[in-house]
Amino acid sequence: MPRALAIRHIPPASARGRRAAGVVAAGRRALLAGAALLLLAAGAPAARADASLRYVDSGQWTFNQDCVLRGDTLFTTLAYGVQAWNVADPAAPVLLGDFYTEGQKAYSLDEEGGLLAVTTNYGRLYLLDAADPADLSLHVMLTGLGSNPDVALRRDGATHWCYTAGNAGQDLQVRDVTDPAAPAGRGTLSLAGQGISIAATGDTLLVLAKGYGLHAVDVSDPDAPVLLDSEPLSGVLANVTAAGGLAAAAAGSDGFHILDVSDPADPVPLALVSPTVNASHQDLSVKEVAFGDAGLFAVADDAGPLLYDLADPAAPVLAGYDPLLDEPGGAFYYTFSDGCVLGGRLAAGHWNGTQCGVELFDVSTSPDLSSLGRTEGFDYVRFADADGAMVYGCTGHMGIFAHELVGDSSLVRRGNFPFNANWGVDAVGDTVYAVSTFEGLAIVDFSDAANPVELGRLSGMSARSVRVQGGVACVAAYGDGLWTVDVSDPTAPVLLDAEAFGISPEVLGVAVAGDLAATAERDGGMNLWDIGDPSDILHLASHSTAGRALDVELHGAIAYLVVENIGVEILDVADPEAPVLLATLAVPALDCFVAGGLLHLALGGQGVASYALLDPANPTLLGQYDTTHSAWAVCAAGRRVFAADYGALAALTLEGPTAVGPVAAAASARLEAWPNPFNPRVSIRLAVADGGPGRLAVFDVAGRRLRTLHAGPATGGVLETTWDGRDEAGRDLASGVYFARWSGERGEAACRLVLVR
C-alpha cells in the first residue's frame, strides 16, 4: 500500500539512514566515481574557441507598454519587441508579425505612412518598414536617446520628422527621417525632468517630463528647438495628448490635468480631475488620456476608459463608461498602460492580473464604453523544459504552452494546457509531467500538441519541481519534502512514499540519477536520498548552505547546487553519505540544467550562460546571452537552449566548438510500439533525425534495465526491432508495464509497453 501520509523526519545520524546508505553506497560509489573518472580522463579543457549563444526566436511575450491604431492594424510594444495585429474583428485579433528589439525592452512607438518608430528602455531607436505589417523589417537602429524615451512621428509636406524625449544629456532630439535608412540628426534641447511623453500640435511640441511637468517647445526651426514655456504638474505623470487648443496629461493617482494650450507660449492649467464612477470605483489612477470625437477619454486602473465632456474644459463632466462598472461586484480591469483612440475604437495596454494584452473598447456609442475584445498576451514565463524540437513554457496562471522550434528561426506555438500556479514540467517524449503549488501533479499527453489531453492527476501536494525516471516521478513537494509517484499508468498516478528532512522542508528543486535523488531546499540546503526502492525513500545526507538553495542538478558524481546570492556550489557526491564541496562558481544563478556534458545557468538580469563540463568541478564558460527581461529558468535540447525569461520564452542556440566536442543539434527522436498491449512479442520502431549512435533498452517501472535491444548507430535514422517479453537472461517477464527507451547523441525518446500474458 502506498503510504500517502508517511512523512517521517529522520535525523542525519539515524541508524536506518546509515544502514541504508551503507547498503547502496558501495555500488553507487563505484558507478559514480567511474563516471567521474571517464569525464576527467578525456583530457584538459580545450580553448573556448569563440563559442557563443545566439538568439533564435521567442514566444509568450508579456508586458504591453504602448500601442497605436492605424485602420484595422494595431501596433503594440511588449517586453521583447513590437507586434502587429489585425483587429478587423476585435473579438478575435490575428497576430500578423513581430520584431525583436535585440535584448532590450521595447517601450514607445509611433507610426506614420508605413514608417514605424520604436524605442527601448536603454535608449535605442528602431525605424521599421511597416508597409506590410506581416513583414516588419529594419531600416536602421540608432542609440543614445536616454532611458525609456517617448517617440512621435510627424509629416510636414514631403518631410518626415521624428522627435524623441528621454533621460539623456540632450532630452529632446529632432531627426529628419524622410530617408529612414539614413536619418539626419538635427536639433537637440535639454529640458528639466525626464521626458516621458510627446504630443505634437503644429510646430509646437508638448513634452511631458517626469518629476517636473509640461514643456512647450517651438520646433519650427528643427535645428534650433526653443523652449517656450514650462508648467509644473503634480502626480505620477504618464502621457500627454493635445487637440483643439487643449492638452491633457495623465497623472496616476492624482487623476488627470486639463490645460489651455491655444497659446503654446503660455500653457494655462484649467482643471485637475480625480475620476470617480461610483462607490466601488473612486479616486482612480489614470494611466492614459486621449482625445476622441466625443470628448476626452481617460483610461483608469480598475475602471477602464472613462469619457469626459469638455464643453467647459475647466469643469470636465463624466459622460460615459463601461456599464459593467455598475453591475453587482462591478467590473475590475486591474491596471493599464499607454493607449490610443482611432474613430470609434480605443485601445489600451492591459494587465488583468493573469495575462497581458491590448484591450479594445467601443467608444462610438457613448456613454456605453464596452469592451470589444483583446489581443492575446501571456502571464509571466517562469519555467521551461524541452524534448527534441518541442519546448514547454510554464506560466503563473495560464498553464503550459507547447512550442515547436521549426528550422533555425521559428518558435511556433502549438497548444495550451490550463494549469494554475504551474512551477515546473518534465517532458518525456510526448508526455509532459507538470506540477503546481495549487493543483499538484498533472500528466498530459501532447502527442497532438495543438490539443493536449490530461491523462491523470494527483492532488494533495504543493509541488515545485518534478523529474521522471523509469515510470517513477520524483516531486519536490514544497512544504512536504520529496515524494515518489508511480506514473507507470499515467491515467492513475499513485503516491508511493513521502519523506522530509527538517522541521519545515520547503523543497524547490529535485534531481535524479539512478538510485540517487537530490533536493534543493529553500532554507535547508541540499539533501541526498536513496530512491532505489521508490516506495521506501531513505535519507542519506545533508549539505547546509549560507544562502537559500534554489535548484540542483546531478551529473555523474557531481551535484550542482544553486544558492541564492552565493552562486553554484559544486559538490562531489560519489559517497552520497558524505558530500564534499569542491568549488563555487560565483555567478547570480537562479536555476541550472545539465545535459550532454553542458551546464546551463539562468542568471536573472544577466540572462543565460552555458558551460562545458569536461572537468565537472571546473566548468568552462562557452557563451552568455543577456535576455530581454530576467531569466528565471533554463533548459536545453542538444545545442538548443531555452530560457524562461519572465517576459517571454526565448530560444537560443549554442554556436561554435565546445570544450566537450560536438554537441548534437536539436533533433526529435520518436519511439512507436505495436501491438500494445502485447503477448508476447511487440514491434518497436525508432525514428531519429540524422541517425547517430545510441542504445535502445527495456526498463521496468523502478528504472532497472532489463534488456538491451540495440547498441550502436541508428543507420539512416530508422531502427526497427522486436522484443519478446524476456529479460537479458532469457527469462519470461510477468505481465505489467515496461518502458522502451532510446538514449543517443541525436536525442532521447521513450514509450510505454504493456505486457499481458
C-alpha positions in Angstrom: 0.0 0.0 0.0 1.3 3.5 -0.8 2.0 5.4 2.4 0.3 8.7 1.5 0.8 10.2 4.9 4.1 8.6 5.9 6.1 11.7 6.2 9.0 10.9 8.5 11.6 13.4 9.8 14.8 11.5 10.0 17.9 12.9 11.8 21.2 12.7 9.9 22.6 10.1 12.3 19.6 7.8 12.1 20.6 4.2 12.2 18.2 3.4 9.4 19.7 6.2 7.2 23.3 4.9 7.9 22.4 1.3 7.2 20.5 2.2 4.0 23.4 4.3 2.8 25.8 1.6 3.6 23.8 -1.0 1.5 23.6 1.2 -1.6 26.8 3.2 -1.2 29.3 0.6 -2.4 27.7 0.1 -5.8 26.8 3.7 -6.3 30.3 4.9 -5.3 31.8 2.6 -8.0 29.3 3.8 -10.6 29.5 7.5 -9.8 33.3 7.5 -9.3 33.7 5.7 -12.6 31.5 8.3 -14.3 33.7 11.0 -12.9 36.9 9.2 -14.0 35.5 8.9 -17.5 34.8 12.6 -17.6 38.2 13.6 -16.3 40.1 11.1 -18.4 39.0 12.9 -21.6 41.8 15.4 -21.1 42.3 19.0 -20.2 39.7 21.6 -21.2 40.0 22.8 -24.8 40.2 26.5 -25.6 36.9 28.4 -25.7 37.3 28.9 -29.4 34.6 31.6 -29.9 31.7 29.5 -28.8 28.6 31.7 -28.2 24.9 31.8 -27.5 22.8 33.3 -30.3 19.2 34.4 -30.2 16.9 32.4 -32.5 13.3 33.3 -31.7 10.9 33.8 -28.8 7.2 33.3 -27.8 4.8 34.0 -25.0 5.7 37.7 -25.0 4.4 39.7 -22.0 4.0 43.3 -20.7 2.3 45.6 -23.2 3.7 49.1 -23.0 2.4 51.3 -25.8 0.1 50.9 -28.8 -1.1 52.8 -31.9 -4.1 52.0 -34.2 -3.9 52.5 -37.9 -7.1 51.4 -39.6 -7.5 47.7 -38.7 -3.8 47.3 -37.8 -2.7 47.6 -34.2 1.0 48.0 -33.4 2.0 47.4 -29.8 5.2 47.2 -27.8 5.9 44.4 -25.4 9.0 43.4 -23.3 10.6 41.6 -26.3 9.8 43.9 -29.1 6.9 45.1 -31.3 3.9 43.2 -32.6 1.4 43.9 -35.4 -2.1 42.7 -35.1 -5.1 42.7 -37.4 -8.1 43.8 -35.3 -10.7 44.0 -38.0 -12.6 41.6 -35.7 -11.6 42.9 -32.3 -13.1 39.8 -30.6 -10.6 37.7 -32.5 -7.4 39.6 -33.3 -4.9 37.9 -35.5 -1.1 38.3 -35.0 0.5 39.4 -38.2 4.1 39.8 -37.4 6.7 40.9 -34.8 10.1 42.4 -34.5 12.6 41.5 -31.7 14.4 44.5 -30.2 17.7 42.6 -29.6 17.6 42.1 -25.9 16.2 45.4 -24.9 12.6 46.1 -23.7 10.5 47.8 -26.3 9.0 50.9 -24.8 7.2 53.5 -27.0 6.2 53.6 -30.7 4.5 55.7 -33.3 3.6 55.1 -37.0 3.2 57.4 -39.9 2.8 56.4 -43.6 4.2 52.9 -43.3 7.2 54.0 -41.1 7.2 52.6 -37.6 9.4 54.1 -34.9 10.1 52.0 -31.8 12.2 53.0 -28.7 13.7 50.8 -26.0 14.4 51.0 -22.3 18.1 51.7 -22.9 17.6 54.4 -25.5 17.6 52.7 -28.8 15.5 53.9 -31.7 14.4 51.4 -34.4 13.0 52.7 -37.6 11.0 49.9 -39.3 9.3 49.4 -42.6 5.7 48.6 -41.7 4.1 48.9 -45.1 3.5 45.2 -44.8 2.7 44.6 -41.1 3.3 40.9 -41.5 6.9 41.6 -42.6 8.3 44.2 -40.3 11.8 45.0 -41.5 14.6 47.2 -40.2 15.6 50.4 -41.9 18.1 51.5 -39.2 18.8 51.3 -35.5 20.2 54.3 -33.5 21.4 54.7 -30.0 21.9 57.5 -27.4 18.3 58.5 -26.7 18.4 58.1 -23.0 16.4 55.6 -20.9 12.7 54.9 -21.8 12.3 57.6 -24.4 9.0 58.5 -25.9 8.8 58.9 -29.7 6.5 60.9 -32.1 6.4 61.0 -35.9 5.1 64.0 -37.8 4.8 64.7 -41.6 5.3 68.2 -42.9 4.8 68.1 -46.6 7.3 65.7 -48.1 9.5 65.7 -44.9 9.1 63.2 -42.1 10.2 64.3 -38.6 11.0 62.1 -35.7 11.0 63.5 -32.1 12.3 61.7 -29.1 12.4 62.7 -25.4 14.1 60.6 -22.7 16.5 60.8 -19.8 19.7 61.9 -21.6 22.1 64.8 -21.7 20.0 66.2 -24.6 16.4 65.3 -23.6 14.7 66.4 -26.8 16.1 65.2 -30.1 14.9 66.1 -33.6 15.6 63.9 -36.7 14.8 64.1 -40.3 13.7 60.6 -41.2 12.5 61.3 -44.8 15.1 58.7 -45.8 14.5 56.2 -42.9 17.6 54.2 -43.8 19.8 57.3 -43.3 18.1 59.6 -40.7 19.7 63.0 -40.2 20.1 64.3 -36.7 19.0 67.9 -36.4 18.5 70.0 -33.2 18.5 69.0 -29.5 17.3 70.7 -26.4 17.9 70.0 -22.8 14.8 70.0 -20.6 14.1 69.8 -16.9 13.0 66.4 -15.7 12.9 63.2 -17.7 10.9 63.3 -20.9 8.3 60.6 -21.0 5.6 61.7 -23.5 5.4 63.9 -26.6 2.4 65.4 -28.3 2.8 67.5 -31.5 0.4 70.3 -32.3 1.6 72.2 -35.4 5.2 73.5 -34.9 4.8 73.1 -31.1 5.8 70.0 -29.2 4.3 69.4 -25.7 6.8 67.4 -23.8 5.7 65.8 -20.5 8.6 65.4 -18.1 8.6 63.0 -15.2 9.4 64.8 -11.9 8.6 68.2 -13.4 5.5 68.8 -15.6 4.8 70.1 -19.1 7.2 71.9 -21.5 6.1 73.7 -24.7 8.8 73.7 -27.4 8.9 75.5 -30.7 10.4 73.2 -33.4 9.6 75.4 -36.5 13.4 75.6 -36.8 14.3 71.9 -36.4 18.0 72.8 -36.0 17.3 75.0 -33.0 14.3 74.0 -30.9 13.2 76.8 -28.5 11.7 76.3 -25.1 8.5 78.5 -25.0 7.2 77.8 -21.5 7.2 75.2 -18.7 4.3 74.4 -16.3 4.9 72.2 -13.2 2.3 69.4 -12.8 1.6 67.1 -9.9 1.2 63.4 -9.8 2.9 60.4 -11.4 2.9 61.7 -14.9 2.3 59.2 -17.7 1.3 60.7 -21.0 0.2 63.9 -22.7 -2.3 64.5 -25.6 -3.4 67.6 -27.4 -6.3 68.7 -29.7 -8.3 71.9 -30.4 -6.2 74.1 -28.3 -6.5 71.8 -25.2 -4.0 69.4 -23.7 -4.5 66.7 -21.1 -1.9 64.9 -19.0 -2.4 61.6 -17.2 -1.1 61.9 -13.6 -1.6 58.5 -12.0 -3.4 58.6 -8.6 -3.8 62.4 -9.0 -6.1 61.8 -11.9 -5.5 64.0 -15.0 -4.8 67.6 -15.8 -6.5 69.8 -18.4 -4.6 72.8 -19.9 -5.3 75.5 -22.3 -2.6 75.5 -25.0 -4.2 77.7 -27.5 -1.2 80.0 -26.9 1.6 77.4 -26.8 3.9 80.0 -25.4 1.8 80.1 -22.3 0.1 76.8 -21.3 -2.6 77.5 -18.6 -3.8 74.8 -16.2 -7.6 74.6 -16.1 -8.5 71.6 -14.0 -7.2 68.6 -12.1 -9.8 65.7 -12.2 -9.7 62.8 -9.8 -12.1 60.3 -11.5 -14.9 58.7 -9.6 -17.6 56.5 -11.1 -19.5 55.0 -8.2 -18.9 53.8 -4.7 -16.8 50.9 -5.9 -14.6 53.0 -8.3 -13.4 56.2 -6.7 -10.3 58.4 -6.9 -9.0 56.2 -9.8 -5.4 56.2 -11.1 -5.2 57.4 -14.7 -2.6 55.9 -17.0 -3.7 57.3 -20.4 -5.6 60.2 -21.8 -6.7 60.6 -25.5 -8.9 62.9 -27.3 -11.7 61.5 -29.5 -14.7 62.8 -31.4 -16.9 62.5 -28.3 -14.5 64.2 -25.9 -11.6 63.2 -23.7 -11.1 59.6 -22.8 -9.2 58.8 -19.5 -8.1 55.2 -19.1 -8.1 54.4 -15.4 -6.9 51.3 -13.5 -9.7 49.1 -12.3 -12.3 51.0 -14.4 -11.1 51.1 -18.0 -11.9 54.1 -20.3 -13.9 57.0 -19.0 -15.4 59.6 -21.3 -15.4 63.3 -20.2 -17.4 66.1 -21.7 -15.2 69.2 -22.1 -17.9 71.7 -23.0 -16.5 73.6 -20.1 -12.8 72.4 -20.0 -12.4 73.9 -16.6 -15.1 71.6 -15.2 -15.0 68.2 -17.1 -18.1 66.1 -16.7 -18.1 62.3 -16.6 -20.3 61.3 -19.6 -19.6 57.6 -20.2 -18.0 54.4 -19.0 -18.3 50.6 -19.2 -21.8 49.8 -17.8 -20.4 46.7 -16.1 -18.9 49.0 -13.6 -22.5 49.5 -12.2 -23.2 45.8 -12.0 -23.2 44.0 -8.6 -19.5 43.4 -7.9 -18.6 45.7 -10.8 -16.0 45.3 -13.5 -12.4 45.1 -12.4 -9.9 45.9 -15.1 -6.8 45.9 -12.8 -4.0 48.0 -14.5 -3.4 49.7 -17.8 -0.5 51.3 -19.7 -0.5 53.6 -22.7 -3.2 53.6 -25.4 -4.8 55.5 -28.3 -8.1 56.3 -29.9 -9.0 56.0 -33.6 -12.5 56.6 -34.8 -14.9 54.6 -32.7 -12.3 52.4 -31.0 -10.0 52.9 -28.1 -7.0 50.6 -27.5 -5.1 50.4 -24.2 -2.3 48.1 -23.0 -3.8 46.0 -20.2 -2.7 43.6 -17.5 -5.7 41.8 -15.8 -3.6 40.1 -13.1 -3.4 36.9 -15.2 -2.4 37.9 -18.7 -1.4 40.9 -20.7 -2.7 42.3 -24.0 -4.3 45.3 -25.6 -7.9 45.8 -24.6 -10.2 47.2 -27.4 -13.2 49.3 -26.4 -16.2 50.6 -28.4 -16.2 54.4 -27.9 -18.5 55.1 -30.8 -21.8 54.8 -28.8 -21.1 56.8 -25.6 -21.9 56.6 -22.8 -21.7 52.7 -23.2 -17.9 52.1 -23.4 -17.9 48.3 -23.5 -15.0 46.0 -24.2 -14.8 44.5 -27.8 -12.0 42.1 -27.2 -8.3 41.9 -26.6 -5.1 40.8 -28.2 -3.6 37.7 -26.7 -0.8 38.2 -24.2 0.7 35.9 -21.7 1.3 35.6 -18.0 5.0 35.7 -17.0 7.1 32.8 -18.0 8.9 31.1 -15.1 10.0 27.6 -16.2 10.5 25.5 -19.3 11.5 22.0 -20.4 12.3 20.6 -23.8 12.3 17.3 -25.6 13.7 17.3 -29.1 12.2 20.2 -31.0 9.3 20.7 -28.6 9.6 23.1 -25.7 7.0 23.7 -23.0 6.8 27.1 -21.2 5.2 27.4 -17.8 3.2 30.4 -16.6 2.0 31.5 -13.3 -1.8 31.3 -14.0 -2.3 30.4 -17.7 -0.7 26.9 -17.7 1.6 25.2 -20.1 2.2 26.4 -23.7 3.7 24.0 -26.2 6.0 25.4 -28.9 7.9 23.7 -31.7 11.3 25.0 -32.9 10.9 24.8 -36.7 14.1 25.0 -38.6 16.6 27.5 -37.3 14.4 30.6 -36.8 10.8 30.0 -35.8 9.4 29.1 -32.4 5.8 28.2 -33.3 3.1 27.9 -30.7 1.2 24.6 -30.9 -1.2 24.3 -27.9 -2.0 25.1 -24.3 -2.9 23.1 -21.2 -4.5 25.3 -18.5 -2.9 24.6 -15.1 -2.8 27.2 -12.4 0.3 28.1 -10.4 2.5 26.0 -12.7 6.1 25.9 -11.4 7.7 23.1 -13.3 7.5 20.4 -16.0 9.4 17.4 -17.1 8.9 16.5 -20.8 9.4 12.8 -21.7 8.6 12.3 -25.3 5.1 13.5 -25.9 4.2 13.1 -22.2 4.5 16.2 -20.0 4.6 15.9 -16.2 3.6 19.2 -14.7 3.5 20.4 -11.1 1.6 23.2 -9.4 1.6 24.7 -5.9 -2.2 24.6 -6.1 -3.1 21.6 -8.3 -0.5 19.0 -7.6 0.8 16.8 -10.4 -0.8 16.5 -13.8 0.2 14.1 -16.6 -0.6 15.5 -20.0 -0.4 13.8 -23.5 0.9 16.3 -26.0 1.1 13.8 -28.9 -1.4 16.1 -30.6 0.4 19.3 -29.4 -2.5 21.5 -30.6 -4.9 19.6 -28.4 -3.2 18.3 -25.3 -5.2 15.8 -23.2 -4.9 15.3 -19.5 -4.2 11.6 -18.7 -4.1 11.7 -14.9 -3.7 13.8 -11.8 -2.5 13.5 -8.2 -3.7 16.3 -5.9 -2.8 17.0 -2.3 0.7 18.4 -2.8 2.1 21.9 -3.2 4.7 20.9 -5.9 7.5 23.0 -7.3 9.6 20.6 -9.4 9.4 17.1 -11.0 11.8 14.6 -12.5 10.6 11.3 -14.1 12.7 8.2 -14.4 11.6 4.7 -15.3 7.9 5.1 -14.5 8.5 7.0 -11.2 8.1 10.7 -10.7 10.2 12.4 -8.0 8.3 15.5 -6.9 9.7 18.4 -4.9 6.7 18.9 -2.7 7.2 22.5 -1.4 6.1 22.0 2.2 6.3 18.2 2.5 9.7 17.1 1.2 10.4 14.5 -1.5 7.5 12.5 -2.9 7.7 9.5 -5.2 4.8 8.7 -7.5 4.2 5.7 -9.6 3.3 7.1 -13.1 3.6 3.8 -15.0 -0.1 4.1 -15.6 -0.4 7.8 -16.4 -4.1 7.7 -16.0 -3.8 6.7 -12.4 -0.7 8.1 -10.7 -0.2 6.6 -7.2 1.8 8.1 -4.3 4.5 5.6 -3.3 6.3 7.4 -0.5 6.8 10.9 1.0 9.8 11.8 3.1 11.1 15.0 4.6 14.2 16.1 6.5 14.0 19.0 8.9 11.1 20.9 10.5 9.8 22.9 7.6 11.1 21.4 4.3 10.4 24.0 1.6 11.7 22.0 -1.4 12.2 24.0 -4.6 14.1 21.6 -6.8 14.8 17.9 -7.4 17.3 16.0 -9.5 17.5 12.2 -10.1 20.4 10.0 -11.3 19.9 6.2 -11.0 19.1 5.4 -7.4 20.2 8.8 -6.1 17.9 11.9 -5.7 18.9 15.4 -4.6 16.6 18.1 -3.4 17.3 21.8 -3.1 15.5 23.2 -0.1 14.8 26.9 0.5 16.3 27.1 3.9 17.7 23.6 4.3 20.5 23.4 1.6 20.7 20.1 -0.2 19.5 16.7 0.8 20.5 13.4 -0.8 18.1 10.4 -0.9 18.2 6.8 -1.9 15.2 6.1 -4.2 16.4 2.6 -5.2 13.1 1.4 -3.8 10.8 4.3 -4.6 8.2 3.0 -2.2 10.7 3.4 0.6 12.8 6.6 0.3 15.8 6.7 2.5 17.6 9.9 3.6 21.4 9.7 3.1 22.9 13.0 3.9 22.5 16.8 4.1 24.6 19.7 2.9 23.9 23.1 4.5 24.3 26.4 2.6 24.8 30.0 3.7 22.0 31.1 1.3 18.8 29.7 0.1 19.1 26.6 -2.1 17.1 27.2 -5.3 17.8 24.3 -7.6 20.0 21.3 -8.1 21.3 19.0 -10.9 23.2 15.8 -10.8 26.0 14.9 -13.3 27.8 11.7 -12.7 29.4 12.0 -9.3 28.9 15.8 -9.2 26.0 17.8 -7.9 25.5 21.4 -9.0 23.6 23.3 -6.3 22.2 26.9 -7.0 22.5 29.0 -3.9 20.9 32.5 -3.7 23.5 35.3 -3.5 26.3 32.7 -3.5 26.4 31.1 -6.9 26.6 27.4 -7.9 28.2 25.1 -5.3 29.9 22.1 -7.0 29.9 19.0 -4.8 31.4 15.6 -5.0 28.6 13.1 -4.2 30.5 9.9 -5.1 29.9 9.0 -1.5 26.3 10.1 -1.1 26.7 9.8 2.7 29.3 12.5 2.8 29.0 15.1 0.0 32.2 17.3 -0.4 32.2 20.9 -1.6 34.7 21.2 -4.4 34.3 24.7 -5.7 31.8 27.6 -6.0 31.0 29.3 -9.3 30.3 32.8 -8.2 27.5 33.9 -10.6 24.0 35.2 -9.8 22.3 31.9 -10.8 18.6 31.2 -10.2 18.3 27.9 -12.0 20.5 25.2 -13.6 20.2 22.5 -16.2 22.7 19.8 -17.1 22.6 17.8 -20.4 25.1 16.5 -22.9 28.2 17.5 -20.9 27.0 21.1 -20.6 25.8 23.2 -17.7 23.3 25.9 -18.5 22.5 28.6 -15.9 19.7 31.2 -15.7 21.3 34.3 -14.3 18.3 36.6 -13.7 19.0 40.1 -15.1 22.3 38.8 -16.8 20.4 36.3 -19.0 21.7 32.8 -19.7 25.2 31.2 -19.7 26.4 27.8 -20.9 29.5 26.0 -19.6 31.4 22.9 -20.7 31.9 20.1 -18.1 35.0 18.3 -19.4 36.3 18.9 -15.9 33.0 18.8 -14.0 34.5 20.6 -11.0 35.7 23.5 -13.1 33.1 24.5 -15.7 34.4 26.4 -18.7 32.3 29.3 -19.9 31.3 28.8 -23.6 28.8 31.6 -24.1 26.4 34.0 -22.4 23.4 35.9 -23.7 21.6 38.8 -22.0 18.0 38.1 -22.4 15.5 40.9 -22.5 13.9 40.6 -19.1 15.1 38.3 -16.2 15.9 34.7 -16.9 14.3 32.6 -14.2 14.9 29.1 -15.5 16.8 27.4 -18.4 16.7 24.0 -20.2 18.3 22.6 -23.3 18.0 20.0 -26.0 21.2 19.4 -27.8 22.6 22.8 -28.9 19.2 24.5 -28.3 18.9 26.5 -25.1 15.6 27.7 -23.9 15.2 30.5 -21.3 12.1 31.2 -19.2 12.7 34.9 -19.1 9.6 36.2 -17.3 9.0 38.5 -20.3 9.0 35.6 -22.8 10.1 32.1 -23.7 13.4 32.6 -25.6 15.1 30.1 -27.9 18.9 30.3 -28.2 21.5 28.2 -30.0 25.0 27.4 -28.9 27.3 28.0 -31.7 31.0 27.2 -32.3 33.2 24.4 -30.9 32.7 23.5 -27.2 35.1 22.0 -24.7 33.2 18.7 -24.8 33.3 18.2 -28.5 30.4 18.1 -30.9 27.0 18.6 -29.2 24.1 17.1 -31.1 21.9 19.5 -32.9 18.3 19.7 -31.7 16.5 16.6 -33.0 13.3 14.8 -32.4 13.5 11.1 -31.6 10.3 9.1 -31.6 9.6 5.5 -30.5 6.4 3.6 -31.5 5.3 0.2 -30.4 2.6 -2.2 -31.8 0.6 -4.1 -30.9 0.4 -2.5 -27.4 -0.7 -4.2 -25.1 1.1 -7.3 -26.5 1.7 -11.0 -25.8 4.4 -12.0 -26.0 6.0 -10.0 -28.9 6.0 -6.3 -29.6 7.4 -4.4 -32.6 9.4 -1.3 -31.8 10.2 1.4 -34.3 12.7 4.3 -33.7 12.9 7.4 -35.9 15.6 9.9 -35.0 16.9 12.7 -37.1 20.4 12.2 -38.6 20.8 8.8 -37.0 23.9 8.5 -34.8 24.8 6.0 -32.1 22.8 5.2 -29.0 21.2 2.4 -27.0 17.6 1.1 -27.1 16.7 -0.8 -23.9 13.7 -2.0 -21.9 13.3 -0.9 -18.3 10.8 -1.8 -15.5 8.8 0.8 -13.6 11.6 1.1 -11.0 14.1 2.2 -13.7 16.1 -1.1 -13.8 17.4 -2.0 -17.3 16.1 -5.5 -18.2 17.2 -6.0 -21.8 19.3 -4.1 -24.3 17.7 -4.4 -27.8 20.2 -2.4 -29.7 23.5 -0.6 -29.1 25.2 1.3 -31.9 24.1 3.6 -34.7 20.6 4.1 -35.9 21.6 3.8 -39.6 19.6 6.2 -41.8 17.8 7.5 -38.7 15.4 4.5 -38.5 15.6 1.4 -36.4 13.1 -1.5 -36.3 13.3 -4.3 -33.8 11.1 -6.6 -31.7 11.0 -7.6 -28.0 9.7 -11.0 -26.9 8.9 -10.1 -23.3 12.1 -11.6 -21.9 15.0 -10.2 -19.9 18.7 -10.3 -20.7 18.9 -13.9 -19.3 16.0 -15.1 -21.4 13.5 -15.3 -18.5 9.9 -14.6 -19.2 8.8 -11.4 -17.5 5.5 -11.1 -15.7 2.5 -9.1 -17.0 2.9 -5.4 -16.3 4.1 -2.1 -17.5 7.6 -1.6 -19.0 9.3 1.1 -20.9 11.4 1.1 -24.1 13.9 4.0 -24.1 16.4 5.3 -26.7 19.3 7.3 -25.5 21.6 8.7 -28.2 23.6 11.5 -29.5 20.7 12.8 -31.6 18.0 12.8 -28.9 16.1 10.6 -26.4 12.7 9.0 -26.6 10.6 6.6 -24.6 7.4 4.7 -24.9 5.3 2.6 -22.6 4.9 -1.1 -23.2 2.1 -3.2 -21.6 2.7 -6.9 -21.4 -0.4 -9.1 -20.9 0.2 -12.8 -20.6 
